[in-house]
Amino acid sequence: MDLRTEEIDYLQLAELFKVLGDPTRLRIVQLLLAKEMCVSDIADAMDMGQSAISHQLRVLRQARLVTFRKEGKTAWYSLNDDHVTVLLEQGIEHVSHQ
C-alpha cells in the first residue's frame, strides 16, 4: 500500500471514529443492536425529539453505519452490517476492561 492510500484510509477511519464519538449516536447504534426501529421509537426510547434523532440518523447513514427501508411513510432503521456490531461491542469491551 502506498503512502497516499494509507493517508486516505486513515482519514476515512478518523471520520468513522468522529461519527462514533458522539454519545447520542452511540446510544442510537446500541438501540439498533437489538432491533430495527423507526424514528419515533428511537425518539421515545431516548426521550428526545424526532427532528434531533432524524439529524443523527442522517449522519449515521452518511457514514454507512445504518441503513433504512421504507414501509409506507415510515422509515425503519437498522445497522448496516455486522461490522458495526463488532465495532460497538469491541468498544464496550475495551472501556469495560479493568
C-alpha positions as a Markdown table, in Angstrom:
| # | Residue | x | y | z |
|---|---|---|---|---|
| 1 | Met | 0.0 | 0.0 | 0.0 |
| 2 | Asp | 1.5 | 3.4 | -1.0 |
| 3 | Leu | 1.6 | 6.4 | 1.4 |
| 4 | Arg | -1.3 | 8.2 | -0.4 |
| 5 | Thr | -3.6 | 5.2 | 0.0 |
| 6 | Glu | -2.6 | 4.9 | 3.7 |
| 7 | Glu | -3.5 | 8.6 | 4.2 |
| 8 | Ile | -6.9 | 8.1 | 2.7 |
| 9 | Asp | -7.6 | 5.1 | 4.8 |
| 10 | Tyr | -6.6 | 7.0 | 8.0 |
| 11 | Leu | -8.7 | 9.9 | 7.0 |
| 12 | Gln | -11.7 | 7.6 | 6.5 |
| 13 | Leu | -11.1 | 5.8 | 9.7 |
| 14 | Ala | -10.8 | 9.1 | 11.6 |
| 15 | Glu | -14.1 | 10.2 | 10.1 |
| 16 | Leu | -15.7 | 7.0 | 11.2 |
| 17 | Phe | -14.4 | 7.4 | 14.8 |
| 18 | Lys | -15.6 | 11.0 | 14.7 |
| 19 | Val | -19.1 | 9.9 | 13.9 |
| 20 | Leu | -19.0 | 7.3 | 16.7 |
| 21 | Gly | -17.5 | 9.8 | 19.0 |
| 22 | Asp | -20.9 | 11.3 | 19.8 |
| 23 | Pro | -22.8 | 9.8 | 22.8 |
| 24 | Thr | -26.2 | 10.3 | 21.2 |
| 25 | Arg | -25.2 | 8.5 | 18.0 |
| 26 | Leu | -23.7 | 5.7 | 20.1 |
| 27 | Arg | -26.9 | 5.3 | 22.0 |
| 28 | Ile | -28.8 | 5.1 | 18.7 |
| 29 | Val | -26.5 | 2.4 | 17.4 |
| 30 | Gln | -26.8 | 0.5 | 20.7 |
| 31 | Leu | -30.6 | 0.6 | 20.4 |
| 32 | Leu | -30.4 | -0.7 | 16.8 |
| 33 | Leu | -28.2 | -3.6 | 18.0 |
| 34 | Ala | -31.4 | -5.1 | 19.5 |
| 35 | Lys | -33.9 | -4.5 | 16.6 |
| 36 | Glu | -34.9 | -2.4 | 13.7 |
| 37 | Met | -36.6 | 0.8 | 14.8 |
| 38 | Cys | -38.4 | 3.9 | 13.3 |
| 39 | Val | -37.6 | 7.5 | 14.3 |
| 40 | Ser | -40.5 | 7.8 | 16.7 |
| 41 | Asp | -39.5 | 4.6 | 18.5 |
| 42 | Ile | -35.9 | 5.8 | 18.9 |
| 43 | Ala | -37.0 | 9.3 | 20.0 |
| 44 | Asp | -39.3 | 7.8 | 22.6 |
| 45 | Ala | -36.6 | 5.4 | 23.9 |
| 46 | Met | -34.1 | 8.2 | 24.2 |
| 47 | Asp | -36.6 | 10.9 | 25.3 |
| 48 | Met | -35.6 | 13.2 | 22.5 |
| 49 | Gly | -37.3 | 15.0 | 19.7 |
| 50 | Gln | -37.8 | 13.3 | 16.4 |
| 51 | Ser | -36.0 | 16.0 | 14.4 |
| 52 | Ala | -32.9 | 15.6 | 16.6 |
| 53 | Ile | -33.0 | 11.8 | 16.1 |
| 54 | Ser | -33.5 | 12.2 | 12.3 |
| 55 | His | -30.4 | 14.5 | 12.2 |
| 56 | Gln | -28.3 | 11.9 | 14.0 |
| 57 | Leu | -29.6 | 9.1 | 11.8 |
| 58 | Arg | -28.7 | 11.1 | 8.7 |
| 59 | Val | -25.1 | 11.4 | 10.0 |
| 60 | Leu | -25.0 | 7.6 | 10.7 |
| 61 | Arg | -26.4 | 6.9 | 7.2 |
| 62 | Gln | -23.8 | 9.1 | 5.6 |
| 63 | Ala | -21.1 | 7.1 | 7.4 |
| 64 | Arg | -22.8 | 3.9 | 6.2 |
| 65 | Leu | -23.3 | 2.7 | 9.8 |
| 66 | Val | -27.1 | 2.4 | 9.5 |
| 67 | Thr | -29.4 | 1.7 | 6.6 |
| 68 | Phe | -33.2 | 2.1 | 6.3 |
| 69 | Arg | -36.2 | 0.8 | 4.4 |
| 70 | Lys | -39.5 | 2.5 | 3.8 |
| 71 | Glu | -42.8 | 0.9 | 4.7 |
| 72 | Gly | -45.4 | 3.4 | 3.6 |
| 73 | Lys | -44.4 | 6.7 | 5.1 |
| 74 | Thr | -42.3 | 5.1 | 7.9 |
| 75 | Ala | -38.6 | 4.6 | 7.6 |
| 76 | Trp | -37.3 | 1.6 | 9.5 |
| 77 | Tyr | -33.6 | 1.8 | 10.6 |
| 78 | Ser | -31.2 | -1.0 | 11.2 |
| 79 | Leu | -27.4 | -1.4 | 11.5 |
| 80 | Asn | -25.8 | -1.6 | 8.0 |
| 81 | Asp | -23.8 | -4.8 | 8.7 |
| 82 | Asp | -22.1 | -7.0 | 11.2 |
| 83 | His | -19.0 | -4.7 | 11.2 |
| 84 | Val | -21.0 | -2.0 | 13.0 |
| 85 | Thr | -22.0 | -4.6 | 15.7 |
| 86 | Val | -18.4 | -5.7 | 16.1 |
| 87 | Leu | -17.1 | -2.1 | 16.4 |
| 88 | Leu | -19.6 | -1.2 | 19.1 |
| 89 | Glu | -19.2 | -4.5 | 21.1 |
| 90 | Gln | -15.4 | -4.2 | 20.9 |
| 91 | Gly | -15.5 | -0.6 | 22.1 |
| 92 | Ile | -17.8 | -1.5 | 25.0 |
| 93 | Glu | -15.5 | -4.4 | 25.9 |
| 94 | His | -12.4 | -2.1 | 25.8 |
| 95 | Val | -13.9 | 0.6 | 28.0 |
| 96 | Ser | -15.3 | -2.0 | 30.4 |
| 97 | His | -11.9 | -3.8 | 30.7 |
| 98 | Gln | -10.2 | -3.2 | 34.1 |
